Amino acid sequence: MNQDNDNELEITEQTAAPGGVRGKYYVRYKEGANLVLLAPDVAEVFRDSTSVNAALRQFLAEHGAPPAKTAGSACLPRT
């Protein structure tokens, strides 16, 4: 084997996902995904999507839905 083949083999092994399932999340991706990054301090409390969704549902039940976004609005105003 020459050096080029060694590099290709090394890259293939590094990018392999043992036990992974190809296309596992394809259907969910096609339905649409909403990815939100949490600040580190918030992520310590809300460790999974279930806890985040429960907290947001409780917030919405108590405060109602936020106003609809309009063109040019980047985020909701702080209260």
C-alpha positions in Angstrom: 0.0 0.0 0.0 1.2 3.5 -0.7 0.9 6.4 1.6 -2.2 7.7 -0.1 -4.1 4.5 0.5 -3.0 4.5 4.1 -4.5 8.0 4.6 -7.8 7.0 2.9 -8.1 3.9 5.2 -7.4 6.0 8.3 -10.0 8.6 7.3 -12.6 5.9 6.6 -12.0 4.3 10.0 -12.2 7.7 11.8 -15.5 8.6 10.2 -17.2 5.2 10.7 -20.1 5.1 13.2 -20.0 1.7 14.7 -23.6 0.6 15.6 -25.0 3.5 13.8 -28.1 3.2 11.6 -28.0 5.0 8.3 -31.1 7.2 7.8 -32.3 6.7 11.4 -33.5 10.3 11.6 -34.3 10.9 7.9 -38.1 11.0 8.3 -37.9 13.4 11.3 -35.5 15.6 9.3 -37.9 15.7 6.3 -40.8 16.6 8.6 -38.8 19.6 9.8 -36.5 20.1 12.6 -36.2 23.0 15.0 -32.8 23.1 16.7 -32.2 25.4 19.6 -28.9 25.8 21.4 -29.1 26.3 25.1 -26.8 28.3 27.2 -24.5 26.1 29.3 -26.2 27.1 32.6 -29.6 26.3 31.2 -28.4 23.0 29.7 -27.4 21.9 33.2 -31.0 22.0 34.3 -32.7 21.0 31.1 -30.7 17.9 30.0 -33.1 16.6 27.4 -35.9 17.6 25.0 -38.6 16.2 27.3 -37.7 18.5 30.2 -37.4 21.5 27.8 -40.8 20.8 26.2 -42.5 20.4 29.6 -41.1 23.7 30.9 -42.1 25.5 27.7 -45.6 24.1 27.8 -46.0 25.2 31.4 -44.8 28.7 30.5 -47.2 28.9 27.6 -50.1 27.7 29.8 -49.3 30.4 32.3 -48.4 33.3 30.0 -50.0 32.5 26.6 -48.2 32.3 23.2 -45.8 35.0 22.3 -46.8 37.4 19.6 -46.1 36.3 16.0 -42.8 37.2 14.5 -42.9 40.0 12.0 -40.5 40.7 9.2 -37.2 42.0 10.6 -37.8 40.9 14.2 -34.8 38.9 15.4 -36.2 37.9 18.8 -38.9 38.6 21.3 -38.5 41.6 23.5 -37.5 41.0 27.1 -40.1 41.6 29.8 
